[in-house]
């Protein structure tokens, strides 16, 4: 199992790890702390840094002029974000701390020079962009085709797996802190807070998952996986008991 992605080519594992080491070598500033709600990158602003998230949760957010907002991506510890600073002058989206976070940063000119010279670092940065694209594709499918229950099950399971460093066939965390409010979760999933609350209440009553006080407890991971399965880009293999039921 890879900490990077269940879909990446296995022959890239060593290069990705060396790319992380090369990124480490470029960091000269001490880690920076941002409080929850702080915009690390401002929407529409020029920005000259690329970041790696050490602790906490961060979201890429597109705000509309009337106050509505769409959460495009959620970054978790270990993710690199802001890679597009090497290629675009102004950031089309904001990057906002969802919790208190600690980040490391590299000036984009310095990273671009190393990117051009170091194949492993280039692979690591390119992989991050590819992984963001994969998550965005999943988000589009979820928003366009998923039911509210499927969307919520999918995103909770994805967070669980990513925090555990597990692949789709593996076991994620059963208990974890999730700093998203129901309104923010709705902004991720394209649902109203009322709809989010209704689905979460039903999942809790069915003893599948409980979300209280920004803590998630996955009670029945197999049931959560079954609900989210239509939206997974790499579905888990059926459990033995499911195979037996189908055969019977």
N, C-alpha and C positions, 0 to 999 in steps of 0.2 A: 504494500500500500504506500502511496506517495503522499507527502504533505502538500504537493503542488496541485494535482488534479488527477482524478481517475481516468481522464481521457487523454492525457499527454502521452507522447511517445516515450516508452520506457528508456530508450537509448539516450534521452535528453536528461535523465535524472542527475547524472554527475555534473553536466554542464550547468544545470539550474542551480545546484548547490554551490558550485564554484562562482556562479554569478552573484549569489547572495554574499559570498566572501568578498568579492570585488566591490560590491556596494558598500559593505562595512568599511572597506579601506578608504572610501571617498568621504566618509562622514568625519567632519572636523569639529563641528559645533556640538556642545552637550545636548542631550535630549531636551525637547521643549514640551511644556505642559499647556494644554488648552482646556478650559472649563466647558462643561456641557452647554450647548447652545451657541458656542463661538464659531464664527465662520473662519476656517483655516485658509480657505481660498474663496475670494469674493466673486460672485457671478458677474461676468462681463469685464472683470479687471485683468490687467496684465499681472502675470505671476511667474516668478523665476526659480521656483523650487520644486523638487520631487521629494516625496515623503515615503517613509516606511512606518507603519503603525506598530508600536510596541505594546501598548495596552489600551483598552477601551474600544468603543465602536464609533465609526464615522460614516456619514452618508453623502453621496453625491446627489444634489438637489437642484431641480429646475423650478424656479419661482416664476409665476405669471404676474402680469401687471395688476390683476385684480385681487391678489393675495393668495390665490390657490397655489399649491405646490405639488410636484411629483417627485417622489424619491426614486432615483434611477438605479442606484447601486448602494449596497451596504458593505463597508469594508470592516474586516475583523483583524485581530492581531496577526502580524506577519505579512499582510498585504502591502504592496507598494501602490501608492496613488499619486496622481498628478503627473504621470509619465508623459502625457500629451503636452506638458510645458516645454518639452524639447522640440515640439513641432508646430505649436500654435502660439500666437502672440497674446491673445486674450482668451480667458476661460469662459466657455459658454454656460457653465454650471457652477454653482457654489459647492464647496465641500465643508460640511458642518459637523462638529463634534456632537454625537448623540449622548455621550457620557463624558466625564473627565477623561482625557486621553493623554498619552505620552507618545511623541513622534520623534523620529530622526529625519533629518533633511539633508539634501545635497543640492547645490546650486546647479541649475539645468545646463549651463554652458560647460561646467566641469563634467557632468554626467554624460553630455553628448560627446565630448572629446574621448572619454573612456569607452563609451558605447561604440564609437568608430574604431577604437584600437583593440578592444577586448571582446572576442567572440562569445565568451561565456556570459559576460555582462549584457551583451546585446541580446543573447538568447533569453536571459532572465527578464529583461524589460519587455521584450516582444511577447514572451509568454504571458506577462501580466495583462497586456492589451488583449491578447487572444482570450484569456480567461474572462476578462470583463465582457468581451463580445459574447462569449458563451452564456454568461449570466444574463446579459441583456436579451438574448434570444429566448431564454427560458422565461424572462419577465414578459416579453411580448406574447408568447404562447399563453402564459398564465392569464394576462389581462384580456386577451382576445377570446380564449376558449374555455378557461377554467371556471368552474363554479366557485362561489365564495368559500365553501368548505374545502375544495381542492386547493385553492390559493393559500389559505391559511395553513392547512396541513403541510403543503409543499414548503412554504417559507420557514415554518418552525422546524421542520425536519432538516432543511438545508442548513440553518443556523446550528443545529445540534451536531450535524456531521462535520461542518467546517470547524467548529470550535474543538471538536475531538480529533481533527485531522484524519477523519475516516472517509472511505470511499462509499458509493451508494449501497454496496452490499455489506458494509460493515455496521458497527454499532456506534451511534453518536452518544453524546452526553444525555443522561436522563434528567439531570437538573442543571439549569444554568440561568444566570442573570441576563435579562433582555431589557436594555434601557429604553426601548421604544414604548411610547404611550399608545393607547388604542387609536388615537387620532393619527399619530405618525405611522402606525402599522397600516391604517387605512390609506394613508398617502402612498405607502409602498405598493399596496395591493389594488388601489383603485376602488376602495370600498368606503362607505360612510362609517364613522365611529359606532353608530347604532347597529349597523350590520355586522361589524367586527365583534361587538359585544354579544350579539345574538348567537353567532356561530361559536364563539369561544364558550359561551354558556352551554350550548348543546354538546360540544366536545367534552366539556367537564362532566356533564350529566351522564354521558355515555362512557365515562371513565377511560378516555383516550388521552387527553392532555388537560392540564390545569395551568392557567396563567393568572397569577395573583401578585399584586404589589411588585410588578416587573420581574417576577421570578417564574420561570417555566419549569414545569414538571411533566415529563412524558411518562404517562402511566402505562400505555399500551403501544410500544413502538411498532409492533407488527400492524396494528390497525391504522396507525398514522401513516405508515408506508403504503398500505393498500389504498388509502384515500388519495394520497399525493401521487400515486404511480402514473396516472395519465399525463402528468405534467413533467415527469422526470425525463431528462435527455438520455439517461443511462439507467433504466430501471434495474432495481435489485433482482437477483434471481429469486424465484418463488421459494418460500420456505418449504421444508420437507412435509409439514402437515398440510400445506396448501396443495402440494403435488399429490399427496395421498388422497385428499378429498376429491381432486379432479379425476383421479384414476378410479375412485370408487363410485 
